[in-house]
């Protein structure tokens, strides 16, 4: 006997969007994921999916900010290297200018005269350390060129090696390239990636809800078809990025287990359990105090001899009396 249906009501057809746990995605994963999702939203017929005005444009703008932040993060290592090289340049400039100034007070007249001539040459470059990094690079090139015209004076004050080091470090700095100072300042105005991700997540979530609502309320089949196609494309992107993320995490975990960063610390040995207190052994009874021995002559029936005479040995202790013969 077949069971009767609990309800014969047919639910309306809906469309679902797969949502990834993007909090686990790195910024390098998250931004490309959102860019690819939006690519399908932008390609869809906006008159059929009917997102609110301005939503798609803001989603696209925030994705662009996220990409810019990722680019800054990728070049941060290069920026640090440039800062280190710039500090080396400053140190060498301080030493070079300081040596010329000190050698004006050298004991040898020839050294003093060489330092005075060099002072005139370096005068236009004394403020190089305070200039923008890219301008500083050009000033150092000019300083090298001018000092190169007086090699004897440079040698006289002991700066030949210093000038050679300055040339090398400045060339290395310029080879690094990267962002200019103006670009670095502009990037410092960017918001945090966390704030950008939060804003994109909210737009993404609401956009999916709007599309689901439009799918339920529309009376046009072509609109439902457009939303179904968009949902399918977005879900495929989400599944692909989820799978890619899971594989990447598994590989990282496997590599970490095969090549640990440091030796594992040995576990501390367990402390032995405290031994149970043994039952208190019975203490032996304390020996009784011996009775006071009786003093001689104080026994029953005995009187102490006058004059304090002591009884002879063997008198009253029950032993035989021994008498020595008198001569």
C-alpha positions in Angstrom: 0.0 0.0 0.0 1.6 3.2 -1.1 1.9 6.1 1.3 -0.1 9.2 0.6 2.0 12.4 -0.2 2.3 14.8 2.7 2.0 17.8 0.3 1.2 18.1 -3.3 2.4 21.7 -3.5 5.1 22.3 -6.1 7.8 24.6 -4.9 8.9 27.3 -7.4 12.1 26.7 -9.2 15.1 28.6 -7.7 18.7 29.3 -8.6 21.6 28.8 -6.2 25.0 30.3 -6.0 27.9 28.4 -4.4 29.6 30.5 -1.8 33.3 29.9 -1.0 34.8 30.5 2.5 36.9 33.3 1.1 38.3 34.1 4.6 40.7 31.3 4.0 41.9 32.7 0.7 45.1 34.7 0.6 44.9 38.2 -1.0 46.7 36.7 -4.1 43.9 34.1 -4.4 41.0 36.4 -3.4 41.4 39.3 -5.8 41.7 37.1 -9.0 38.7 35.1 -7.8 36.5 38.2 -7.6 37.9 39.6 -10.8 36.9 36.4 -12.7 33.4 36.3 -11.0 32.8 39.9 -12.1 34.0 39.1 -15.6 30.9 36.9 -16.1 28.6 39.4 -14.4 29.8 42.2 -16.7 29.4 39.9 -19.8 25.8 39.1 -18.9 22.9 41.1 -20.4 22.3 43.8 -17.7 18.7 44.3 -18.9 17.9 40.7 -18.0 19.8 40.1 -14.8 18.8 43.6 -13.5 21.3 44.4 -10.8 20.8 47.6 -8.9 22.3 50.7 -10.6 25.9 51.3 -9.6 26.5 47.9 -8.0 28.4 46.4 -10.9 30.5 49.6 -11.3 31.5 49.6 -7.6 32.3 45.9 -7.7 34.6 46.5 -10.6 36.3 49.6 -8.9 37.0 47.7 -5.7 38.5 44.8 -7.7 40.9 47.4 -9.2 41.9 48.6 -5.8 42.5 45.1 -4.7 44.8 44.5 -7.7 46.7 47.6 -6.9 47.2 46.6 -3.3 48.5 43.2 -4.4 50.9 44.9 -6.8 52.3 47.0 -3.9 52.6 43.9 -1.7 54.6 42.1 -4.5 57.0 45.0 -4.8 57.4 45.6 -1.1 60.5 43.3 -1.1 62.1 45.4 -3.8 61.2 48.6 -1.9 63.0 47.3 1.2 66.1 46.5 -0.9 66.1 50.0 -2.3 65.8 51.5 1.2 68.8 49.5 2.4 70.9 50.6 -0.6 69.9 54.2 0.0 71.0 53.9 3.6 74.4 52.7 2.4 74.7 55.6 0.0 74.0 58.0 2.9 76.6 56.4 5.1 79.3 56.7 2.4 78.3 60.4 1.7 78.6 61.2 5.4 82.0 59.6 5.5 83.2 61.3 2.3 82.2 64.8 3.3 83.4 64.3 6.9 86.8 63.2 5.8 87.3 66.2 3.6 86.4 68.5 6.4 88.6 66.7 8.9 91.6 66.6 6.6 91.7 70.4 6.6 93.3 70.0 10.0 95.8 67.3 9.0 99.5 67.7 10.1 100.7 67.7 6.5 100.4 70.8 4.4 99.8 68.8 1.2 96.9 67.0 2.7 95.4 70.3 4.0 95.6 71.9 0.5 94.1 68.8 -1.1 91.2 68.9 1.3 90.6 72.6 0.7 90.5 72.0 -3.1 88.0 69.1 -2.6 85.8 71.2 -0.4 85.2 73.6 -3.2 84.3 70.6 -5.6 81.8 68.9 -3.2 80.1 72.1 -2.0 77.2 71.9 -4.5 76.6 68.3 -3.3 76.5 68.7 0.5 72.7 68.6 0.6 72.4 65.4 -1.5 71.3 63.2 1.4 68.2 65.3 1.9 67.0 65.1 -1.7 64.5 62.6 -3.1 66.1 59.3 -3.8 65.9 59.5 -7.6 67.4 63.1 -7.5 70.1 61.8 -5.1 71.2 59.2 -7.7 71.8 62.0 -10.2 73.7 64.1 -7.7 76.0 61.2 -6.8 76.8 60.7 -10.5 77.7 64.4 -10.8 79.8 64.1 -7.6 81.7 61.1 -9.0 82.4 62.9 -12.3 83.8 66.1 -10.6 85.9 64.2 -8.0 87.2 62.0 -10.9 88.9 65.1 -12.2 91.1 65.4 -9.1 92.3 61.8 -8.4 95.5 62.9 -6.7 93.6 65.1 -4.2 91.1 62.2 -3.5 94.0 59.9 -2.8 95.8 62.5 -0.6 92.8 62.6 1.8 92.3 58.8 1.7 89.0 58.6 -0.1 89.8 56.6 -3.2 88.2 53.4 -1.8 85.2 55.3 -0.5 84.5 56.9 -3.9 84.7 53.5 -5.5 82.3 52.0 -3.0 79.9 55.0 -3.5 79.9 54.3 -7.3 79.1 50.6 -6.8 76.3 51.2 -4.3 74.7 54.0 -6.4 74.8 51.8 -9.5 73.2 48.9 -7.6 70.4 51.2 -6.3 69.7 52.5 -9.8 69.6 48.9 -11.1 66.9 47.9 -8.7 64.5 50.3 -10.4 60.9 49.9 -9.0 58.6 52.6 -7.9 59.5 56.2 -7.8 59.1 58.2 -4.6 55.9 59.8 -5.9 54.4 56.3 -6.6 55.3 55.1 -3.1 53.6 58.2 -1.6 50.5 57.5 -3.7 50.4 53.9 -2.7 50.5 54.8 1.0 47.1 56.3 0.5 45.6 52.9 -0.4 43.1 51.3 2.1 43.9 48.1 3.8 43.2 44.9 1.9 41.0 43.7 4.7 38.7 46.7 4.3 38.6 46.2 0.5 37.8 42.5 0.9 35.0 43.2 3.3 33.4 45.7 0.9 33.7 43.3 -2.1 32.2 40.4 0.0 29.2 42.5 0.8 28.6 43.4 -2.8 29.1 39.8 -4.0 26.6 38.5 -1.4 23.9 41.1 -2.1 24.3 40.6 -5.9 23.6 36.9 -5.5 20.6 37.6 -3.4 19.3 40.1 -5.9 19.7 37.7 -8.7 17.8 35.0 -6.8 15.0 37.4 -6.1 14.8 38.5 -9.7 14.7 34.8 -10.8 11.7 34.2 -8.6 9.8 37.3 -9.4 10.3 37.6 -13.2 7.7 36.4 -15.6 10.0 36.3 -18.6 11.7 33.0 -19.5 14.6 34.8 -21.2 15.5 36.6 -17.9 15.4 33.3 -16.0 17.6 31.7 -18.6 20.2 34.6 -18.4 20.3 34.3 -14.6 20.6 30.5 -14.7 23.5 30.8 -17.1 25.3 33.4 -15.0 24.8 31.3 -11.8 26.3 28.3 -13.6 29.3 30.3 -14.7 29.9 31.8 -11.3 29.6 28.5 -9.6 32.1 26.9 -11.9 34.6 29.7 -11.0 34.0 29.2 -7.3 34.4 25.4 -7.4 37.6 25.8 -9.4 39.1 28.3 -6.9 38.0 26.2 -3.9 39.7 23.1 -5.4 42.8 25.0 -6.3 43.0 26.4 -2.8 42.6 23.0 -1.1 45.3 21.5 -3.3 47.7 24.3 -2.5 47.1 24.0 1.2 47.6 20.2 1.1 50.9 20.7 -0.8 52.1 23.2 1.8 51.2 20.9 4.6 53.0 18.0 3.0 56.1 20.1 2.3 56.1 21.4 5.9 56.0 17.8 7.2 58.9 16.7 4.9 61.1 19.7 5.5 60.3 21.1 9.0 61.8 24.5 9.6 63.4 23.4 12.8 63.9 20.2 14.9 60.9 19.3 17.0 61.4 20.0 20.6 61.4 16.8 22.6 58.4 16.4 24.8 59.0 16.9 28.5 59.0 13.5 30.3 56.1 12.9 32.5 56.7 13.5 36.1 56.6 10.3 38.1 53.6 10.0 40.3 54.3 11.0 43.9 54.8 7.8 46.0 52.1 7.1 48.5 53.1 7.9 52.0 53.9 4.7 53.8 51.8 3.9 56.8 53.5 5.1 60.0 55.3 2.1 61.5 54.5 1.5 65.0 57.0 3.1 67.2 58.5 0.9 69.9 57.5 1.7 73.4 59.9 3.8 75.1 61.9 1.8 77.7 60.7 2.2 81.2 62.9 4.1 83.6 64.8 1.6 85.8 63.9 1.6 89.4 66.3 3.4 91.6 68.8 0.9 93.1 68.5 0.7 96.7 71.3 2.3 98.7 73.4 -0.1 100.8 72.1 -0.4 104.4 68.7 0.8 103.4 67.2 -2.6 102.8 64.6 -4.0 105.1 66.0 -4.7 108.6 69.3 -3.0 107.8 70.5 0.1 109.5 73.2 2.3 108.1 76.4 1.9 110.0 77.5 4.9 112.0 80.3 7.1 110.7 79.3 6.5 107.2 81.1 3.2 107.1 80.4 1.4 104.0 79.4 -2.2 104.1 81.9 -4.7 103.2 81.7 -6.4 99.9 79.4 -9.4 100.0 77.7 -8.1 103.1 74.1 -8.0 102.3 74.0 -8.9 98.6 73.5 -12.6 99.5 77.2 -13.6 98.6 79.5 -15.4 101.0 81.7 -13.2 103.4 85.4 -13.6 102.7 87.7 -13.1 105.6 91.4 -12.7 105.1 93.6 -14.3 107.8 95.2 -11.9 110.3 98.9 -12.2 110.8 
